[in-house]
Amino acid sequence: MTSYLNPLDSAFLLLETEGAAMRIGAVIELEGVAGEDPTTRYEQIKTNIAERLHEIPVLTQRVVRAPFDLVWPVLVEDQEFDLDRHLVRVALPSPGSGAQFDALVADFFSRPLSPQRPLWQLLLIEGLESGRSALALKVHHALADGVSGAETFANLFDISPDVREPLPRATEAVASDATTPLGLLWLNVRRLLATPTALLDVVTSWMARVEEVARALLRFFLLRTKRAASSEQPTIFEARRTSLNAAPGVDKEYHRTRVPLAEVKLAAKRRGVSVTDVVVASVSGALARFLVERGETLTRDLVAFVPINVRPDGESESLGNQISGMLVRLHTELLDREERVLAISKDAKKTLGEQRRRRAQIFIDVPRLLGPTLVSWGGRLLGALGLFNHLPPLANLMISSVPGPPLPLWISGRRVLSAAPV
C-alpha cells in the first residue's frame, strides 16, 4: 500500500540538511527493579515492542523519494524490516552520572536516521543510579509532531504493571507499486495518463493556493511597510540577530533542568496564566542574562517561535503534522519577573486565538504551492551557501511545551519515572 506524505510532512523531510536535522523524540526514565538481569530487561522490552509493531504501522514503513524529488514522497512497507536496527542497547559505566547520561543522549540525537529504513530509533540506556534505565526515542518530524508522536507511541506502554495483550492484527497490506524511486515516478506518470483531467485539477487547485498565499504575503508586507505590527505580536523576520542565530551544527547538546510540575502549575494558577507562559517567562529571563554575560547588549526584544497544536478534538492519535505557530515577544526589557510573565500571557492569549482560527493552512499551502522539487532544492541551497548566517532569523529561538502523560505508565512491567520531549 502506498501512502503519500502531505506537503507539510514532506517539507520536514525535503528541507533537512546536515546541520538542520528534522528529528524529535523523548527521553524516558524507567524505575529500577532490585536484582534484575539487564539482559532479561532488554529481551522483555524488545518482545513487547515486537508484538505491538502492527499497532503502529509507521514503525515498519520506510520513505521512498522520486528522482530529483519530482513528486511528493511516499511511505511503503519495509519488506526487510529488522527490529535490531531500531532498538539499540548501550550501558554507561555504572553508576552513570547525569553528565554522562546527557552526553550520551546528545550523541544519539546528533546521529542521522538512515533514509533506507523506517525513520525512528529507540535507545535503551542501562547503568544508571539505583538500577534505573532509560529509553531515548528518536523519530523523524515528517512522521509526527510532538502531540501525535506522544499519543501514538503511547501504544508501546501500559497503564498498569500488567503487560496487556497486543491488539489483533489487521489483514495483510497490499504490496506497493512504488518501492523504488523510479517506481514512484512511473506510478505518478501512469496516474496522469489514466486520468486526463487530473492535470487540470492540479492546475486549478494550484491557482487557488497561489491566491491564498499571495493574500497572506500581502498582509505581511503591508504590516512591515506600515510598521503596523502590534505590541502583542511581532511579524516574521522582526527578530534581532544574536550570537545564537546562525547555521545549525551537526553536533547537538542535551541538558536537563528539573522543576516540580506541581509547583509550576501552582505558580501559573496564582497568576492566572498557563504553564507554557511560565516556561516562556523563565526562558526569557535566563536567555537575557546569558546574552548579557556574553557581552551582548539587547537593543531590541527577543522573539520566540512557539508551536501550536491545531488538531481537532479526537484526532491526537493521527500521525503526521497538524501544527501552526505563534511569534511571542519575550519582554526581556521587563526586569521584574512578575510583570514579564503577565505581559507574555497577555500577548499569548490574543495571538493563540488568532492562530487557532487560521489553523495551519498557510504551513501546508506554501510547500504545496512550491512543489517537492523547489522545496527540496531550496533547502539544499540554503545549507550549501550558508544563508542561515546571513538571512534575518524568523525568531531568536523556539520554545516548545508538550504535556507529559496524564497518568502513570509502565513498559514491560517497569514504571516510567519521567518523560521529557526533545
Buried (B, 14 or more C-beta within 10 A) or exposed (E): BBBBBBBBBBBBBBBBBEBBBBBBBBBBBBBBBEEEEBEEBBEBBBEBBEEBBBBBBBBBBBBBBBEEBBBBBBBBBBEEBEBEEBBEBEBBEEEBEEEBBBBBBBBBBBBEBEEEBBBBBBBBBBBBEEBBBBBBBBBBBBBBBBBBBBBBBBBBBBEEEEBEEBEEEEEEBEEBBBBBBEBBBBBBEEEEEEEEEEEEEEEEEEEEBEEBBEEBEEEBEEBBEEEEBEEBBBBBBBBBBBEBBBBEEEEBEBEEEEEEEEEBEEBBEEBEBBBBBBBBBBBBBEBBEEBEEEEBEBEBBBBBBBBBBBBEEEEBBBBBBBBBBBBBBBBBBBEEEEEBBBBBBBBBEEBBEEBBEEBBBBBBBBBBBBBBBEBBBBBBEBBEEEEBEEEEBBBBBEBBBBEBBEEEBBBBBBBBBEBBBB
